[in-house]
Amino acid sequence: MDLFTHFLVPFIILFFLGCKNPLAGGLGGISIDFDVVLVIIGFLFPYLFIFSHRGITHSLIFGFITAIIFLYIISRKPVRRLISKAIKRDFNIDFNWKTITLAYFGVLMHLLLDFLTTGGLPLFYPFSLAKFSGEIYYYTDLITTLVSLSVLIIIYLKINLKYKKIIMILFLIMLILFGGIRAYEKNNAINSMESSLNENFTEITAYPTSDTFIWKVVLFDPKNQKYELYDYYNLNGSKNLQGSYNKINITGNYSEGMKAIAEADETAVVESFKWDSFYTCVNAQEQASQWKITYFDFLATHYRSNNITVYVKK
C-alpha cells in the first residue's frame, strides 16, 4: 500500500473512535516504511538481507521498536518546529506510552494493509523468516493512491469538519469495497482455473497484478516438480499459458549438480534471492572446471532482478 493510505487508515479509525490524538496513529502507520534508510545495509552486507524494504521493520516486534524510535525523533522540539513550518500548521506530538500505543496501532494497521498486498511480510521475525501474504492487492494501486492523496489534502484544508467526516467515511467504504472486489476476482480466477488441474498438477495459487482484472495463476506438479504459469483475464474468462518451468534442471552429472546447488544455496546472495522470490527455479550447467548455476523467479513482478547466477568450482 502507499504511504498516504498507511497514514489515513489508522488516523481515521482513531478519529471516529474519539481518540484525542489520532495523529500518533497516523505517524505510526507510516513509520515502518522509513525502512528505506536500512536498504543500504542489506546492499553492503548481503547476508543481512532482512534489512530491506518490507523487511525487518515489517514484523510485529521490530515494527513496535521502529514506531518508538520514529515517534521519539519526530516529537523533538526542533523536528516539530521544522514540520510545523513546512506544513504551515501547528504540529504537536508528545512522546509517552499513550502515543506509543497509538503509534503501534498504526503499525498494526500498516502490517494488515501490506499483508493484503503481494510479496509477503516477515511478521514473526526474528523467530521466523517466513513471509505471509493474502495476495489480494498488487504492491500499490494507482487509484487508491490518488484517492488517498486527495482525502489527505481535504483533511489538511480549512473546511467544515462535517464534510471532512463524510470524505473520511467514504474513503474507508471505498477501501472495503475495493478489497471485496479483489478478493472476489481472486476466488473467481482460482475457481475458473480448477479445470486445468489433473493427476499431476494438483496445486493452484493466484497472484494479483497491477491490473484489477488480470491475475497470475500458478499450477504446481509436486510429483515431477514442475510449474505452469497462466495469465487469467476475469473480464472474459480467458487464460493464456505463459510458460512451463522445472523446479530444478541439471545439464551434466546429476548427483554432482545437486551437490553444487546445495553449496550455492548456502551463499548469502542466493539466500537473499530465494527469500525475496515467489518461486525459485534452478538451472545448473556443468562446465569445464565449474558449475554455472542460475536461479530465477518466473513470477517476479517487482523492482528487483528476476534471476542471479553463481559459479561453484568442482
Disulfide bonds with the S-S distance in Angstrom:
none
